Amino acid sequence: MKFQILVFLLLLACMYPSVAQGSYENCCLKYIVGVRKAMRKNIESYRVQQTDGGCNIPAIVFKLKKSKTLCADPRRPWVQQLMQTIDKKNTGSM
């Protein structure tokens, strides 16, 4: 009986990390290299991803029309310029 309980606890301990990893579904794991001009017109907004929890890289997550997302390196000049363009567009439309 004690052996069965020990095996059960060991099984639960092995399953816990896989369940915990599934909770970070909105994290970027890699960056895109660039965005074509035609696709830039479809970007609606962006958010900043911090390096906390399961998100292990800093990123700018661009939200496109039709609920698609792109992850970019916040240190790249083109990313900074695109963020400024989006900020101006959103501020001007209010």
C-alpha positions as CSV (number, residue, x, y, z in Angstrom):
1,M,0.0,0.0,0.0
2,K,2.8,2.4,0.9
3,F,4.5,1.6,-2.4
4,Q,1.4,2.5,-4.4
5,I,1.1,5.8,-2.6
6,L,4.8,6.5,-3.3
7,V,4.4,5.7,-7.0
8,F,1.2,7.9,-7.2
9,L,3.0,10.9,-5.6
10,L,6.0,10.4,-7.9
11,L,3.6,10.4,-10.9
12,L,2.0,13.6,-9.7
13,A,5.4,15.3,-9.2
14,C,6.4,14.4,-12.8
15,M,3.2,15.8,-14.2
16,Y,3.2,19.1,-12.4
17,P,6.0,20.8,-14.5
18,S,4.2,20.0,-17.8
19,V,0.9,21.5,-16.5
20,A,2.7,24.6,-15.2
21,Q,4.4,25.2,-18.6
22,G,1.1,25.2,-20.4
23,S,-0.1,28.3,-18.6
24,Y,2.2,30.7,-20.4
25,E,0.6,30.5,-23.9
26,N,0.9,34.2,-24.7
27,C,4.7,34.3,-24.5
28,C,7.0,35.0,-27.4
29,L,9.8,32.5,-27.8
30,K,11.6,34.0,-30.8
31,Y,11.7,37.1,-32.9
32,I,10.8,37.9,-36.4
33,V,13.5,39.4,-38.6
34,G,11.4,42.1,-40.2
35,V,8.0,43.1,-41.4
36,R,7.0,44.0,-45.0
37,K,5.5,47.4,-45.7
38,A,2.2,45.9,-46.7
39,M,2.0,44.0,-43.4
40,R,2.8,47.1,-41.4
41,K,-0.5,48.6,-42.5
42,N,-2.3,45.7,-40.8
43,I,-0.8,46.3,-37.3
44,E,-3.4,47.6,-34.9
45,S,-1.5,47.8,-31.6
46,Y,1.3,46.4,-29.6
47,R,2.2,45.3,-26.1
48,V,5.5,44.9,-24.2
49,Q,6.4,41.4,-23.0
50,Q,8.6,41.5,-19.9
51,T,11.0,38.7,-18.9
52,D,9.0,37.2,-16.0
53,G,7.5,33.9,-15.2
54,G,7.6,31.7,-18.3
55,C,8.4,34.5,-20.7
56,N,12.2,34.4,-21.0
57,I,12.8,37.0,-23.6
58,P,11.9,40.7,-23.8
59,A,9.7,41.3,-26.8
60,I,7.3,43.7,-28.5
61,V,4.2,41.8,-29.5
62,F,2.4,43.4,-32.5
63,K,-1.3,42.7,-32.9
64,L,-2.4,42.5,-36.4
65,K,-5.9,42.4,-37.8
66,K,-7.6,39.0,-37.8
67,S,-6.0,38.3,-34.3
68,K,-2.6,37.4,-35.5
69,T,0.5,38.4,-33.5
70,L,4.2,39.0,-34.4
71,C,7.1,39.1,-31.9
72,A,9.9,41.5,-32.4
73,D,13.2,42.4,-30.6
74,P,12.6,45.7,-28.8
75,R,16.3,46.7,-29.3
76,R,15.9,46.9,-33.1
77,P,15.6,50.4,-34.7
78,W,12.7,49.3,-37.0
79,V,10.7,48.1,-34.0
80,Q,11.2,51.4,-32.2
81,Q,10.1,53.3,-35.3
82,L,7.1,51.1,-35.8
83,M,6.0,51.6,-32.2
84,Q,6.2,55.3,-32.6
85,T,4.2,55.2,-35.8
86,I,1.5,53.1,-34.0
87,D,1.5,55.5,-31.0
88,K,1.0,58.5,-33.4
89,K,-1.7,56.7,-35.3
90,N,-3.7,55.8,-32.2
91,T,-3.3,59.2,-30.6
92,G,-4.4,61.0,-33.7
93,S,-7.5,58.9,-34.1
94,M,-9.0,59.9,-30.7
